[in-house]
Amino acid sequence: MYKFSILDKISLVLVILGAVNWGLIGLSNINLIGLFLGEPADLIGRLIYILVGVSGLNILLILFRMKRTVNIRPINKRL
């Protein structure tokens, strides 16, 4: 079983928050980052978006690591 590190847990939270933010942008044109930092959130906003993107890459790497550690075998041999 894969053990999540602190960095992995932070990445997961950032990816979930990023997904919620993009969902709100798509549904109602509400940008949470813009609301909290003000609309022209230049440097800090960009850093947050970069952190969310890097977190997404980390989660992708976690999925590949988990795939190697998890051994899935069918219950029925005919499957």
mmCIF file of the N, C-alpha and C atoms, coordinates in Angstrom:
data_MODEL
# 
_entry.id   MODEL 
# 
loop_
_atom_site.group_PDB 
_atom_site.id 
_atom_site.type_symbol 
_atom_site.label_atom_id 
_atom_site.label_alt_id 
_atom_site.label_comp_id 
_atom_site.label_asym_id 
_atom_site.label_entity_id 
_atom_site.label_seq_id 
_atom_site.pdbx_PDB_ins_code 
_atom_site.Cartn_x 
_atom_site.Cartn_y 
_atom_site.Cartn_z 
_atom_site.occupancy 
_atom_site.B_iso_or_equiv 
_atom_site.pdbx_formal_charge 
_atom_site.auth_seq_id 
_atom_site.auth_comp_id 
_atom_site.auth_asym_id 
_atom_site.auth_atom_id 
_atom_site.pdbx_PDB_model_num 
ATOM 1   N N  . MET A 1 1  ? 0.840   -1.178  0.000   1.00 0.00 ? 1  MET A N  1 
ATOM 2   C CA . MET A 1 1  ? 0.000   0.000   0.000   1.00 0.00 ? 1  MET A CA 1 
ATOM 3   C C  . MET A 1 1  ? 0.886   1.242   0.000   1.00 0.00 ? 1  MET A C  1 
ATOM 4   N N  . TYR A 1 2  ? 0.445   2.244   -0.732  1.00 0.00 ? 2  TYR A N  1 
ATOM 5   C CA . TYR A 1 2  ? 1.211   3.487   -0.836  1.00 0.00 ? 2  TYR A CA 1 
ATOM 6   C C  . TYR A 1 2  ? 0.953   4.360   0.389   1.00 0.00 ? 2  TYR A C  1 
ATOM 7   N N  . LYS A 1 3  ? 2.014   4.903   0.957   1.00 0.00 ? 3  LYS A N  1 
ATOM 8   C CA . LYS A 1 3  ? 1.915   5.787   2.131   1.00 0.00 ? 3  LYS A CA 1 
ATOM 9   C C  . LYS A 1 3  ? 2.054   7.228   1.658   1.00 0.00 ? 3  LYS A C  1 
ATOM 10  N N  . PHE A 1 4  ? 1.052   8.047   1.937   1.00 0.00 ? 4  PHE A N  1 
ATOM 11  C CA . PHE A 1 4  ? 1.069   9.451   1.538   1.00 0.00 ? 4  PHE A CA 1 
ATOM 12  C C  . PHE A 1 4  ? 1.967   10.257  2.466   1.00 0.00 ? 4  PHE A C  1 
ATOM 13  N N  . SER A 1 5  ? 2.853   11.050  1.871   1.00 0.00 ? 5  SER A N  1 
ATOM 14  C CA . SER A 1 5  ? 3.682   11.959  2.660   1.00 0.00 ? 5  SER A CA 1 
ATOM 15  C C  . SER A 1 5  ? 2.908   13.258  2.894   1.00 0.00 ? 5  SER A C  1 
ATOM 16  N N  . ILE A 1 6  ? 3.476   14.128  3.690   1.00 0.00 ? 6  ILE A N  1 
ATOM 17  C CA . ILE A 1 6  ? 2.851   15.436  3.942   1.00 0.00 ? 6  ILE A CA 1 
ATOM 18  C C  . ILE A 1 6  ? 2.734   16.217  2.634   1.00 0.00 ? 6  ILE A C  1 
ATOM 19  N N  . LEU A 1 7  ? 3.779   16.176  1.802   1.00 0.00 ? 7  LEU A N  1 
ATOM 20  C CA . LEU A 1 7  ? 3.750   16.867  0.510   1.00 0.00 ? 7  LEU A CA 1 
ATOM 21  C C  . LEU A 1 7  ? 2.639   16.317  -0.379  1.00 0.00 ? 7  LEU A C  1 
ATOM 22  N N  . ASP A 1 8  ? 2.449   14.996  -0.359  1.00 0.00 ? 8  ASP A N  1 
ATOM 23  C CA . ASP A 1 8  ? 1.382   14.383  -1.150  1.00 0.00 ? 8  ASP A CA 1 
ATOM 24  C C  . ASP A 1 8  ? 0.005   14.836  -0.670  1.00 0.00 ? 8  ASP A C  1 
ATOM 25  N N  . LYS A 1 9  ? -0.175  14.930  0.633   1.00 0.00 ? 9  LYS A N  1 
ATOM 26  C CA . LYS A 1 9  ? -1.464  15.375  1.177   1.00 0.00 ? 9  LYS A CA 1 
ATOM 27  C C  . LYS A 1 9  ? -1.736  16.835  0.829   1.00 0.00 ? 9  LYS A C  1 
ATOM 28  N N  . ILE A 1 10 ? -0.698  17.672  0.918   1.00 0.00 ? 10 ILE A N  1 
ATOM 29  C CA . ILE A 1 10 ? -0.854  19.084  0.541   1.00 0.00 ? 10 ILE A CA 1 
ATOM 30  C C  . ILE A 1 10 ? -1.182  19.191  -0.939  1.00 0.00 ? 10 ILE A C  1 
ATOM 31  N N  . SER A 1 11 ? -0.515  18.385  -1.763  1.00 0.00 ? 11 SER A N  1 
ATOM 32  C CA . SER A 1 11 ? -0.787  18.391  -3.197  1.00 0.00 ? 11 SER A CA 1 
ATOM 33  C C  . SER A 1 11 ? -2.223  18.000  -3.484  1.00 0.00 ? 11 SER A C  1 
ATOM 34  N N  . LEU A 1 12 ? -2.713  16.991  -2.784  1.00 0.00 ? 12 LEU A N  1 
ATOM 35  C CA . LEU A 1 12 ? -4.088  16.550  -2.994  1.00 0.00 ? 12 LEU A CA 1 
ATOM 36  C C  . LEU A 1 12 ? -5.084  17.650  -2.641  1.00 0.00 ? 12 LEU A C  1 
ATOM 37  N N  . VAL A 1 13 ? -4.858  18.339  -1.541  1.00 0.00 ? 13 VAL A N  1 
ATOM 38  C CA . VAL A 1 13 ? -5.746  19.439  -1.140  1.00 0.00 ? 13 VAL A CA 1 
ATOM 39  C C  . VAL A 1 13 ? -5.698  20.561  -2.175  1.00 0.00 ? 13 VAL A C  1 
ATOM 40  N N  . LEU A 1 14 ? -4.502  20.915  -2.648  1.00 0.00 ? 14 LEU A N  1 
ATOM 41  C CA . LEU A 1 14 ? -4.389  21.987  -3.644  1.00 0.00 ? 14 LEU A CA 1 
ATOM 42  C C  . LEU A 1 14 ? -5.067  21.614  -4.956  1.00 0.00 ? 14 LEU A C  1 
ATOM 43  N N  . VAL A 1 15 ? -4.944  20.359  -5.361  1.00 0.00 ? 15 VAL A N  1 
ATOM 44  C CA . VAL A 1 15 ? -5.594  19.926  -6.602  1.00 0.00 ? 15 VAL A CA 1 
ATOM 45  C C  . VAL A 1 15 ? -7.111  19.961  -6.451  1.00 0.00 ? 15 VAL A C  1 
ATOM 46  N N  . ILE A 1 16 ? -7.618  19.545  -5.310  1.00 0.00 ? 16 ILE A N  1 
ATOM 47  C CA . ILE A 1 16 ? -9.071  19.597  -5.082  1.00 0.00 ? 16 ILE A CA 1 
ATOM 48  C C  . ILE A 1 16 ? -9.558  21.043  -5.087  1.00 0.00 ? 16 ILE A C  1 
ATOM 49  N N  . LEU A 1 17 ? -8.837  21.928  -4.398  1.00 0.00 ? 17 LEU A N  1 
ATOM 50  C CA . LEU A 1 17 ? -9.227  23.344  -4.401  1.00 0.00 ? 17 LEU A CA 1 
ATOM 51  C C  . LEU A 1 17 ? -9.144  23.940  -5.804  1.00 0.00 ? 17 LEU A C  1 
ATOM 52  N N  . GLY A 1 18 ? -8.127  23.559  -6.562  1.00 0.00 ? 18 GLY A N  1 
ATOM 53  C CA . GLY A 1 18 ? -8.014  24.033  -7.941  1.00 0.00 ? 18 GLY A CA 1 
ATOM 54  C C  . GLY A 1 18 ? -9.162  23.541  -8.808  1.00 0.00 ? 18 GLY A C  1 
ATOM 55  N N  . ALA A 1 19 ? -9.559  22.286  -8.602  1.00 0.00 ? 19 ALA A N  1 
ATOM 56  C CA . ALA A 1 19 ? -10.679 21.741  -9.371  1.00 0.00 ? 19 ALA A CA 1 
ATOM 57  C C  . ALA A 1 19 ? -11.984 22.445  -9.023  1.00 0.00 ? 19 ALA A C  1 
ATOM 58  N N  . VAL A 1 20 ? -12.189 22.720  -7.736  1.00 0.00 ? 20 VAL A N  1 
ATOM 59  C CA . VAL A 1 20 ? -13.391 23.457  -7.323  1.00 0.00 ? 20 VAL A CA 1 
ATOM 60  C C  . VAL A 1 20 ? -13.372 24.858  -7.923  1.00 0.00 ? 20 VAL A C  1 
ATOM 61  N N  . ASN A 1 21 ? -12.211 25.496  -7.922  1.00 0.00 ? 21 ASN A N  1 
ATOM 62  C CA . ASN A 1 21 ? -12.090 26.836  -8.497  1.00 0.00 ? 21 ASN A CA 1 
ATOM 63  C C  . ASN A 1 21 ? -12.443 26.817  -9.986  1.00 0.00 ? 21 ASN A C  1 
ATOM 64  N N  . TRP A 1 22 ? -11.892 25.852  -10.733 1.00 0.00 ? 22 TRP A N  1 
ATOM 65  C CA . TRP A 1 22 ? -12.196 25.773  -12.163 1.00 0.00 ? 22 TRP A CA 1 
ATOM 66  C C  . TRP A 1 22 ? -13.664 25.430  -12.403 1.00 0.00 ? 22 TRP A C  1 
ATOM 67  N N  . GLY A 1 23 ? -14.238 24.594  -11.542 1.00 0.00 ? 23 GLY A N  1 
ATOM 68  C CA . GLY A 1 23 ? -15.663 24.294  -11.674 1.00 0.00 ? 23 GLY A CA 1 
ATOM 69  C C  . GLY A 1 23 ? -16.524 25.521  -11.465 1.00 0.00 ? 23 GLY A C  1 
ATOM 70  N N  . LEU A 1 24 ? -16.173 26.340  -10.467 1.00 0.00 ? 24 LEU A N  1 
ATOM 71  C CA . LEU A 1 24 ? -16.923 27.580  -10.233 1.00 0.00 ? 24 LEU A CA 1 
ATOM 72  C C  . LEU A 1 24 ? -16.732 28.573  -11.373 1.00 0.00 ? 24 LEU A C  1 
ATOM 73  N N  . ILE A 1 25 ? -15.535 28.614  -11.934 1.00 0.00 ? 25 ILE A N  1 
ATOM 74  C CA . ILE A 1 25 ? -15.305 29.496  -13.083 1.00 0.00 ? 25 ILE A CA 1 
ATOM 75  C C  . ILE A 1 25 ? -16.173 29.048  -14.255 1.00 0.00 ? 25 ILE A C  1 
ATOM 76  N N  . GLY A 1 26 ? -16.227 27.738  -14.483 1.00 0.00 ? 26 GLY A N  1 
ATOM 77  C CA . GLY A 1 26 ? -17.020 27.224  -15.597 1.00 0.00 ? 26 GLY A CA 1 
ATOM 78  C C  . GLY A 1 26 ? -18.514 27.393  -15.408 1.00 0.00 ? 26 GLY A C  1 
ATOM 79  N N  . LEU A 1 27 ? -18.991 27.193  -14.188 1.00 0.00 ? 27 LEU A N  1 
ATOM 80  C CA . LEU A 1 27 ? -20.429 27.256  -13.946 1.00 0.00 ? 27 LEU A CA 1 
ATOM 81  C C  . LEU A 1 27 ? -20.962 28.674  -13.799 1.00 0.00 ? 27 LEU A C  1 
ATOM 82  N N  . SER A 1 28 ? -20.245 29.502  -13.061 1.00 0.00 ? 28 SER A N  1 
ATOM 83  C CA . SER A 1 28 ? -20.813 30.814  -12.746 1.00 0.00 ? 28 SER A CA 1 
ATOM 84  C C  . SER A 1 28 ? -19.824 31.966  -12.877 1.00 0.00 ? 28 SER A C  1 
ATOM 85  N N  . ASN A 1 29 ? -18.681 31.708  -13.497 1.00 0.00 ? 29 ASN A N  1 
ATOM 86  C CA . ASN A 1 29 ? -17.676 32.744  -13.731 1.00 0.00 ? 29 ASN A CA 1 
ATOM 87  C C  . ASN A 1 29 ? -17.212 33.395  -12.423 1.00 0.00 ? 29 ASN A C  1 
ATOM 88  N N  . ILE A 1 30 ? -17.117 32.588  -11.356 1.00 0.00 ? 30 ILE A N  1 
ATOM 89  C CA . ILE A 1 30 ? -16.610 33.059  -10.067 1.00 0.00 ? 30 ILE A CA 1 
ATOM 90  C C  . ILE A 1 30 ? -15.218 32.472  -9.876  1.00 0.00 ? 30 ILE A C  1 
ATOM 91  N N  . ASN A 1 31 ? -14.238 33.334  -9.689  1.00 0.00 ? 31 ASN A N  1 
ATOM 92  C CA . ASN A 1 31 ? -12.863 32.912  -9.479  1.00 0.00 ? 31 ASN A CA 1 
ATOM 93  C C  . ASN A 1 31 ? -12.520 33.091  -7.998  1.00 0.00 ? 31 ASN A C  1 
ATOM 94  N N  . LEU A 1 32 ? -12.349 31.983  -7.287  1.00 0.00 ? 32 LEU A N  1 
ATOM 95  C CA . LEU A 1 32 ? -12.060 32.059  -5.852  1.00 0.00 ? 32 LEU A CA 1 
ATOM 96  C C  . LEU A 1 32 ? -10.734 32.755  -5.572  1.00 0.00 ? 32 LEU A C  1 
ATOM 97  N N  . ILE A 1 33 ? -9.735  32.491  -6.395  1.00 0.00 ? 33 ILE A N  1 
ATOM 98  C CA . ILE A 1 33 ? -8.433  33.140  -6.207  1.00 0.00 ? 33 ILE A CA 1 
ATOM 99  C C  . ILE A 1 33 ? -8.589  34.646  -6.379  1.00 0.00 ? 33 ILE A C  1 
ATOM 100 N N  . GLY A 1 34 ? -9.346  35.041  -7.383  1.00 0.00 ? 34 GLY A N  1 
ATOM 101 C CA . GLY A 1 34 ? -9.591  36.464  -7.609  1.00 0.00 ? 34 GLY A CA 1 
ATOM 102 C C  . GLY A 1 34 ? -10.387 37.104  -6.486  1.00 0.00 ? 34 GLY A C  1 
ATOM 103 N N  . LEU A 1 35 ? -11.334 36.349  -5.917  1.00 0.00 ? 35 LEU A N  1 
ATOM 104 C CA . LEU A 1 35 ? -12.124 36.893  -4.809  1.00 0.00 ? 35 LEU A CA 1 
ATOM 105 C C  . LEU A 1 35 ? -11.272 37.127  -3.565  1.00 0.00 ? 35 LEU A C  1 
ATOM 106 N N  . PHE A 1 36 ? -10.402 36.190  -3.264  1.00 0.00 ? 36 PHE A N  1 
ATOM 107 C CA . PHE A 1 36 ? -9.591  36.310  -2.051  1.00 0.00 ? 36 PHE A CA 1 
ATOM 108 C C  . PHE A 1 36 ? -8.448  37.298  -2.201  1.00 0.00 ? 36 PHE A C  1 
ATOM 109 N N  . LEU A 1 37 ? -7.873  37.388  -3.386  1.00 0.00 ? 37 LEU A N  1 
ATOM 110 C CA . LEU A 1 37 ? -6.696  38.238  -3.577  1.00 0.00 ? 37 LEU A CA 1 
ATOM 111 C C  . LEU A 1 37 ? -7.001  39.526  -4.323  1.00 0.00 ? 37 LEU A C  1 
ATOM 112 N N  . GLY A 1 38 ? -8.231  39.705  -4.749  1.00 0.00 ? 38 GLY A N  1 
ATOM 113 C CA . GLY A 1 38 ? -8.550  40.844  -5.595  1.00 0.00 ? 38 GLY A CA 1 
ATOM 114 C C  . GLY A 1 38 ? -8.322  40.440  -7.046  1.00 0.00 ? 38 GLY A C  1 
ATOM 115 N N  . GLU A 1 39 ? -9.053  41.015  -7.939  1.00 0.00 ? 39 GLU A N  1 
ATOM 116 C CA . GLU A 1 39 ? -8.995  40.582  -9.332  1.00 0.00 ? 39 GLU A CA 1 
ATOM 117 C C  . GLU A 1 39 ? -7.612  40.685  -9.971  1.00 0.00 ? 39 GLU A C  1 
ATOM 118 N N  . PRO A 1 40 ? -6.937  41.801  -9.876  1.00 0.00 ? 40 PRO A N  1 
ATOM 119 C CA . PRO A 1 40 ? -5.610  41.795  -10.517 1.00 0.00 ? 40 PRO A CA 1 
ATOM 120 C C  . PRO A 1 40 ? -4.557  41.188  -9.588  1.00 0.00 ? 40 PRO A C  1 
ATOM 121 N N  . ALA A 1 41 ? -4.717  39.919  -9.251  1.00 0.00 ? 41 ALA A N  1 
ATOM 122 C CA . ALA A 1 41 ? -3.767  39.237  -8.367  1.00 0.00 ? 41 ALA A CA 1 
ATOM 123 C C  . ALA A 1 41 ? -2.600  38.764  -9.214  1.00 0.00 ? 41 ALA A C  1 
ATOM 124 N N  . ASP A 1 42 ? -1.665  39.659  -9.443  1.00 0.00 ? 42 ASP A N  1 
ATOM 125 C CA . ASP A 1 42 ? -0.590  39.357  -10.374 1.00 0.00 ? 42 ASP A CA 1 
ATOM 126 C C  . ASP A 1 42 ? 0.358   38.282  -9.853  1.00 0.00 ? 42 ASP A C  1 
ATOM 127 N N  . LEU A 1 43 ? 1.263   38.655  -8.988  1.00 0.00 ? 43 LEU A N  1 
ATOM 128 C CA . LEU A 1 43 ? 2.324   37.740  -8.582  1.00 0.00 ? 43 LEU A CA 1 
ATOM 129 C C  . LEU A 1 43 ? 1.813   36.633  -7.667  1.00 0.00 ? 43 LEU A C  1 
ATOM 130 N N  . ILE A 1 44 ? 1.055   36.983  -6.648  1.00 0.00 ? 44 ILE A N  1 
ATOM 131 C CA . ILE A 1 44 ? 0.586   35.972  -5.696  1.00 0.00 ? 44 ILE A CA 1 
ATOM 132 C C  . ILE A 1 44 ? -0.386  35.010  -6.376  1.00 0.00 ? 44 ILE A C  1 
ATOM 133 N N  . GLY A 1 45 ? -1.273  35.541  -7.197  1.00 0.00 ? 45 GLY A N  1 
ATOM 134 C CA . GLY A 1 45 ? -2.212  34.688  -7.924  1.00 0.00 ? 45 GLY A CA 1 
ATOM 135 C C  . GLY A 1 45 ? -1.504  33.726  -8.856  1.00 0.00 ? 45 GLY A C  1 
ATOM 136 N N  . ARG A 1 46 ? -0.501  34.227  -9.558  1.00 0.00 ? 46 ARG A N  1 
ATOM 137 C CA . ARG A 1 46 ? 0.267   33.352  -10.457 1.00 0.00 ? 46 ARG A CA 1 
ATOM 138 C C  . ARG A 1 46 ? 0.999   32.274  -9.678  1.00 0.00 ? 46 ARG A C  1 
ATOM 139 N N  . LEU A 1 47 ? 1.548   32.640  -8.519  1.00 0.00 ? 47 LEU A N  1 
ATOM 140 C CA . LEU A 1 47 ? 2.237   31.642  -7.696  1.00 0.00 ? 47 LEU A CA 1 
ATOM 141 C C  . LEU A 1 47 ? 1.274   30.556  -7.220  1.00 0.00 ? 47 LEU A C  1 
ATOM 142 N N  . ILE A 1 48 ? 0.057   30.951  -6.872  1.00 0.00 ? 48 ILE A N  1 
ATOM 143 C CA . ILE A 1 48 ? -0.937  29.961  -6.445  1.00 0.00 ? 48 ILE A CA 1 
ATOM 144 C C  . ILE A 1 48 ? -1.291  29.034  -7.600  1.00 0.00 ? 48 ILE A C  1 
ATOM 145 N N  . TYR A 1 49 ? -1.488  29.599  -8.800  1.00 0.00 ? 49 TYR A N  1 
ATOM 146 C CA . TYR A 1 49 ? -1.789  28.760  -9.959  1.00 0.00 ? 49 TYR A CA 1 
ATOM 147 C C  . TYR A 1 49 ? -0.626  27.826  -10.278 1.00 0.00 ? 49 TYR A C  1 
ATOM 148 N N  . ILE A 1 50 ? 0.605   28.298  -10.123 1.00 0.00 ? 50 ILE A N  1 
ATOM 149 C CA . ILE A 1 50 ? 1.777   27.448  -10.355 1.00 0.00 ? 50 ILE A CA 1 
ATOM 150 C C  . ILE A 1 50 ? 1.823   26.324  -9.329  1.00 0.00 ? 50 ILE A C  1 
ATOM 151 N N  . LEU A 1 51 ? 1.545   26.644  -8.064  1.00 0.00 ? 51 LEU A N  1 
ATOM 152 C CA . LEU A 1 51 ? 1.522   25.606  -7.022  1.00 0.00 ? 51 LEU A CA 1 
ATOM 153 C C  . LEU A 1 51 ? 0.459   24.546  -7.302  1.00 0.00 ? 51 LEU A C  1 
ATOM 154 N N  . VAL A 1 52 ? -0.704  24.977  -7.770  1.00 0.00 ? 52 VAL A N  1 
ATOM 155 C CA . VAL A 1 52 ? -1.766  24.021  -8.097  1.00 0.00 ? 52 VAL A CA 1 
ATOM 156 C C  . VAL A 1 52 ? -1.335  23.145  -9.274  1.00 0.00 ? 52 VAL A C  1 
ATOM 157 N N  . GLY A 1 53 ? -0.691  23.735  -10.272 1.00 0.00 ? 53 GLY A N  1 
ATOM 158 C CA . GLY A 1 53 ? -0.212  22.959  -11.416 1.00 0.00 ? 53 GLY A CA 1 
ATOM 159 C C  . GLY A 1 53 ? 0.855   21.952  -11.035 1.00 0.00 ? 53 GLY A C  1 
ATOM 160 N N  . VAL A 1 54 ? 1.811   22.366  -10.223 1.00 0.00 ? 54 VAL A N  1 
ATOM 161 C CA . VAL A 1 54 ? 2.860   21.446  -9.763  1.00 0.00 ? 54 VAL A CA 1 
ATOM 162 C C  . VAL A 1 54 ? 2.248   20.351  -8.893  1.00 0.00 ? 54 VAL A C  1 
ATOM 163 N N  . SER A 1 55 ? 1.253   20.704  -8.109  1.00 0.00 ? 55 SER A N  1 
ATOM 164 C CA . SER A 1 55 ? 0.563   19.707  -7.287  1.00 0.00 ? 55 SER A CA 1 
ATOM 165 C C  . SER A 1 55 ? -0.142  18.678  -8.160  1.00 0.00 ? 55 SER A C  1 
ATOM 166 N N  . GLY A 1 56 ? -0.717  19.132  -9.257  1.00 0.00 ? 56 GLY A N  1 
ATOM 167 C CA . GLY A 1 56 ? -1.351  18.203  -10.188 1.00 0.00 ? 56 GLY A CA 1 
ATOM 168 C C  . GLY A 1 56 ? -0.355  17.216  -10.774 1.00 0.00 ? 56 GLY A C  1 
ATOM 169 N N  . LEU A 1 57 ? 0.839   17.703  -11.107 1.00 0.00 ? 57 LEU A N  1 
ATOM 170 C CA . LEU A 1 57 ? 1.882   16.803  -11.605 1.00 0.00 ? 57 LEU A CA 1 
ATOM 171 C C  . LEU A 1 57 ? 2.315   15.816  -10.526 1.00 0.00 ? 57 LEU A C  1 
ATOM 172 N N  . ASN A 1 58 ? 2.399   16.285  -9.295  1.00 0.00 ? 58 ASN A N  1 
ATOM 173 C CA . ASN A 1 58 ? 2.751   15.389  -8.190  1.00 0.00 ? 58 ASN A CA 1 
ATOM 174 C C  . ASN A 1 58 ? 1.688   14.308  -8.004  1.00 0.00 ? 58 ASN A C  1 
ATOM 175 N N  . ILE A 1 59 ? 0.423   14.669  -8.104  1.00 0.00 ? 59 ILE A N  1 
ATOM 176 C CA . ILE A 1 59 ? -0.654  13.679  -7.978  1.00 0.00 ? 59 ILE A CA 1 
ATOM 177 C C  . ILE A 1 59 ? -0.578  12.668  -9.120  1.00 0.00 ? 59 ILE A C  1 
ATOM 178 N N  . LEU A 1 60 ? -0.231  13.128  -10.315 1.00 0.00 ? 60 LEU A N  1 
ATOM 179 C CA . LEU A 1 60 ? -0.059  12.214  -11.446 1.00 0.00 ? 60 LEU A CA 1 
ATOM 180 C C  . LEU A 1 60 ? 1.059   11.212  -11.159 1.00 0.00 ? 60 LEU A C  1 
ATOM 181 N N  . LEU A 1 61 ? 2.164   11.681  -10.605 1.00 0.00 ? 61 LEU A N  1 
ATOM 182 C CA . LEU A 1 61 ? 3.256   10.780  -10.239 1.00 0.00 ? 61 LEU A CA 1 
ATOM 183 C C  . LEU A 1 61 ? 2.832   9.807   -9.142  1.00 0.00 ? 61 LEU A C  1 
ATOM 184 N N  . ILE A 1 62 ? 2.020   10.282  -8.208  1.00 0.00 ? 62 ILE A N  1 
ATOM 185 C CA . ILE A 1 62 ? 1.513   9.406   -7.147  1.00 0.00 ? 62 ILE A CA 1 
ATOM 186 C C  . ILE A 1 62 ? 0.682   8.275   -7.751  1.00 0.00 ? 62 ILE A C  1 
ATOM 187 N N  . LEU A 1 63 ? -0.149  8.599   -8.746  1.00 0.00 ? 63 LEU A N  1 
ATOM 188 C CA . LEU A 1 63 ? -0.972  7.566   -9.384  1.00 0.00 ? 63 LEU A CA 1 
ATOM 189 C C  . LEU A 1 63 ? -0.109  6.498   -10.036 1.00 0.00 ? 63 LEU A C  1 
ATOM 190 N N  . PHE A 1 64 ? 0.981   6.909   -10.694 1.00 0.00 ? 64 PHE A N  1 
ATOM 191 C CA . PHE A 1 64 ? 1.875   5.931   -11.303 1.00 0.00 ? 64 PHE A CA 1 
ATOM 192 C C  . PHE A 1 64 ? 2.580   5.095   -10.239 1.00 0.00 ? 64 PHE A C  1 
ATOM 193 N N  . ARG A 1 65 ? 2.976   5.713   -9.126  1.00 0.00 ? 65 ARG A N  1 
ATOM 194 C CA . ARG A 1 65 ? 3.609   4.965   -8.038  1.00 0.00 ? 65 ARG A CA 1 
ATOM 195 C C  . ARG A 1 65 ? 2.620   3.994   -7.404  1.00 0.00 ? 65 ARG A C  1 
ATOM 196 N N  . MET A 1 66 ? 1.376   4.411   -7.263  1.00 0.00 ? 66 MET A N  1 
ATOM 197 C CA . MET A 1 66 ? 0.359   3.538   -6.674  1.00 0.00 ? 66 MET A CA 1 
ATOM 198 C C  . MET A 1 66 ? 0.074   2.356   -7.589  1.00 0.00 ? 66 MET A C  1 
ATOM 199 N N  . LYS A 1 67 ? 0.101   2.595   -8.898  1.00 0.00 ? 67 LYS A N  1 
ATOM 200 C CA . LYS A 1 67 ? -0.176  1.526   -9.845  1.00 0.00 ? 67 LYS A CA 1 
ATOM 201 C C  . LYS A 1 67 ? 0.876   0.425   -9.729  1.00 0.00 ? 67 LYS A C  1 
ATOM 202 N N  . ARG A 1 68 ? 2.114   0.813   -9.466  1.00 0.00 ? 68 ARG A N  1 
ATOM 203 C CA . ARG A 1 68 ? 3.175   -0.183  -9.320  1.00 0.00 ? 68 ARG A CA 1 
ATOM 204 C C  . ARG A 1 68 ? 3.047   -0.967  -8.020  1.00 0.00 ? 68 ARG A C  1 
ATOM 205 N N  . THR A 1 69 ? 2.536   -0.334  -6.971  1.00 0.00 ? 69 THR A N  1 
ATOM 206 C CA . THR A 1 69 ? 2.476   -1.011  -5.673  1.00 0.00 ? 69 THR A CA 1 
ATOM 207 C C  . THR A 1 69 ? 1.207   -1.829  -5.483  1.00 0.00 ? 69 THR A C  1 
ATOM 208 N N  . VAL A 1 70 ? 0.138   -1.491  -6.196  1.00 0.00 ? 70 VAL A N  1 
ATOM 209 C CA . VAL A 1 70 ? -1.125  -2.216  -6.045  1.00 0.00 ? 70 VAL A CA 1 
ATOM 210 C C  . VAL A 1 70 ? -1.172  -3.323  -7.080  1.00 0.00 ? 70 VAL A C  1 
ATOM 211 N N  . ASN A 1 71 ? -1.433  -4.527  -6.628  1.00 0.00 ? 71 ASN A N  1 
ATOM 212 C CA . ASN A 1 71 ? -1.532  -5.672  -7.509  1.00 0.00 ? 71 ASN A CA 1 
ATOM 213 C C  . ASN A 1 71 ? -2.993  -6.074  -7.609  1.00 0.00 ? 71 ASN A C  1 
ATOM 214 N N  . ILE A 1 72 ? -3.610  -5.838  -8.741  1.00 0.00 ? 72 ILE A N  1 
ATOM 215 C CA . ILE A 1 72 ? -5.028  -6.141  -8.917  1.00 0.00 ? 72 ILE A CA 1 
ATOM 216 C C  . ILE A 1 72 ? -5.146  -7.432  -9.713  1.00 0.00 ? 72 ILE A C  1 
ATOM 217 N N  . ARG A 1 73 ? -5.799  -8.424  -9.107  1.00 0.00 ? 73 ARG A N  1 
ATOM 218 C CA . ARG A 1 73 ? -6.037  -9.688  -9.780  1.00 0.00 ? 73 ARG A CA 1 
ATOM 219 C C  . ARG A 1 73 ? -7.537  -9.943  -9.800  1.00 0.00 ? 73 ARG A C  1 
ATOM 220 N N  . PRO A 1 74 ? -8.051  -10.480 -10.894 1.00 0.00 ? 74 PRO A N  1 
ATOM 221 C CA . PRO A 1 74 ? -9.488  -10.765 -10.934 1.00 0.00 ? 74 PRO A CA 1 
ATOM 222 C C  . PRO A 1 74 ? -9.858  -11.875 -9.954  1.00 0.00 ? 74 PRO A C  1 
ATOM 223 N N  . ILE A 1 75 ? -11.069 -11.779 -9.414  1.00 0.00 ? 75 ILE A N  1 
ATOM 224 C CA . ILE A 1 75 ? -11.552 -12.789 -8.475  1.00 0.00 ? 75 ILE A CA 1 
ATOM 225 C C  . ILE A 1 75 ? -11.819 -14.095 -9.211  1.00 0.00 ? 75 ILE A C  1 
ATOM 226 N N  . ASN A 1 76 ? -12.450 -13.990 -10.355 1.00 0.00 ? 76 ASN A N  1 
ATOM 227 C CA . ASN A 1 76 ? -12.785 -15.153 -11.154 1.00 0.00 ? 76 ASN A CA 1 
ATOM 228 C C  . ASN A 1 76 ? -11.708 -15.326 -12.212 1.00 0.00 ? 76 ASN A C  1 
ATOM 229 N N  . LYS A 1 77 ? -11.175 -16.519 -12.368 1.00 0.00 ? 77 LYS A N  1 
ATOM 230 C CA . LYS A 1 77 ? -10.084 -16.743 -13.325 1.00 0.00 ? 77 LYS A CA 1 
ATOM 231 C C  . LYS A 1 77 ? -10.545 -16.562 -14.766 1.00 0.00 ? 77 LYS A C  1 
ATOM 232 N N  . ARG A 1 78 ? -11.843 -16.659 -15.020 1.00 0.00 ? 78 ARG A N  1 
ATOM 233 C CA . ARG A 1 78 ? -12.339 -16.497 -16.384 1.00 0.00 ? 78 ARG A CA 1 
ATOM 234 C C  . ARG A 1 78 ? -12.325 -15.048 -16.831 1.00 0.00 ? 78 ARG A C  1 
ATOM 235 N N  . LEU A 1 79 ? -12.221 -14.101 -15.927 1.00 0.00 ? 79 LEU A N  1 
ATOM 236 C CA . LEU A 1 79 ? -12.255 -12.682 -16.288 1.00 0.00 ? 79 LEU A CA 1 
ATOM 237 C C  . LEU A 1 79 ? -10.955 -12.216 -16.842 1.00 0.00 ? 79 LEU A C  1 
# 
